[in-house]
Amino acid sequence: MFFKEYFSFLISRHKRTLEGALYTAIALFALSACAPVDSPKSQAMKSWREELIVIVPEDEKSTEAEFEKKLVSLFAKQLNVKTRLLPLPPDKIVPALMAGKAHIAAARLRSNDDKELRFAPVYQIVSEQVVCSSRMPQQLNALTAKTIAVVPGSAQEVALREAREKIPELRWDARRNQTVDGLLAEVASGKLDCTIANEEQLTMASNFYPNLNPLLDIEEPSRLAWGFAPTGNDKLFVETKKFFAHIQKDGTLNRLIERYYGHNDRLEAFDAMAFVNKVRNDLPRLRAHFEEAGLLSGIDWQLLAAISYHESHWNPLATSPTKVRGMMMLTEKTAERMKVTDRLDMLQSIEAGARYLKLLRDQLPLRIADEERIWLALAAYNQGMGHLEDARILAVRAGLNPDAWGDVKKVMPLLKQPEYFVQTKYGQARGGEAVIMVERVRLYYDMLKQMNIREAQHQAPAQPRLKLSASNKATLS
């Protein structure tokens, strides 16, 4: 009897313990369900000295994103810190900063009258322009009768908000998962009445959509700057101000703007459409050859394609009055140097042109940045290394940077003027032609990178069949 009562007591006690444990588990589960695991406040962001987290434009392949990432890399180098990039769409940038998910937003923010954020010094000023599919309005208040769409949170929408303070009736659609270029395409096709784009965005898009003709600026130009949360780190903010003061004083900022935007130009409508049609109709069968030459030379195949288009319009039988011939328009002397037996042989021409450009690039001093070397080498491709060196010497005499294409192109046309070329070692040259060639190739190159060329990707790249010999490897000077 004693044992029976004792076991009943143990079972009863164990049951109460299990029930208590169950109730506790349920309560803890309920509490945990109420608190988000990834709540911004639940995890403190690392110090910027441990890891600098920077918001950048979401479209990582765009010129704007490349420009911002280059600035960020220079800033991180100055601070000697590692970085983590956080690509976000425009409408997510301010909330992310306010939630403490990043230290800085390097995403081309319009800083004009924004009282929500703190801003570093302005690094670029661009006009915001109204673009419409039909007859352009002459005044902003005429936009109230138009259907307007912009990217939410973009500098363009911020400019519209400022304009609405003067024109309360102004309305627009904020299109998520859309880009400025996509909206410009809708305007060009007549699917959308109007959109807003800055001058750089519009200049490039106009080469794809020649009927885009802006006639009206909206509000004042955007003063672009990096953004900080109001409660952001003061020391980091001071370091950012020092950084921009430094790169503005030593010319780095101007060189970067020139590198990424300085060649932006608008082609004539006929030229633009001819290029686009050639990319769609001819590039698919040529692409494998450019890719092969790019693989052997280490030069982007799209750049080689852009050079070839400028030189011959991808015509393997092209011949100029000065007797340069073929896809890459090689001179007899260059063809002989590159061991070319037939300049009109398409494969020999492309491969030789790529190897020759590599040779010129590698002959330039190692101190020159890679981004500058290729454009300087391309100028030498057009006029010869001797004339390029003459232009670089003129740049030094003019107080310019001989290692930056943006400075060298200012003096290269002087090689045609007697008062200048008599001072040079290699004499007179058509330096202006080299400048036109380099700038036009840069434009074609950017267009190729931005175009949707999926239709040209059906042909699989050919296997490499050439190897660079030791004799083709340049000696560095």
Secondary structure, 3 states (H helix, E strand, C coil): CHHHHHHHHHHHHHHHHHHHHHHHHHHHHHHHHHCCCCCCCCCCCCCCCCCEEEEEECCCCCHHHHHHHHHHHHHHHHHCCCEEEEEECHHHHHHHHHCCCCCEEEEEEECCCCCCCEECCCCEEECEEEEECCCCCCCHHHHHHCCEEECCCCHHHHHHHHHHCCCCCCCCEECCCCCHHHHHHHHHHCCCCEEEEEHHHHHHHHCCCCCCCCCEECCCCEEEEEEECCCCCHHHHHHHHHHHHHHHHCCHHHHHHHHHHHCCCCCCHHHHHHHHHHHHHCHHHHHHHHHHHHHHHCCCHHHHHHHHHHHHCCCCCCECCCCCECCCCECHHHHHHCCCCCCCCHHHHHHHHHHHHHHHHHHCCCCCCHHHHHHHHHHHHHHCHHHHHHHHHHHHHCCCCCCCHHHHHHHHHHHHCHHHHCCCCCCCCCHHHHHHHHHHHHHHHHHHHHCCCHHHCCCCCCCCCCCCCHHHCCCCC
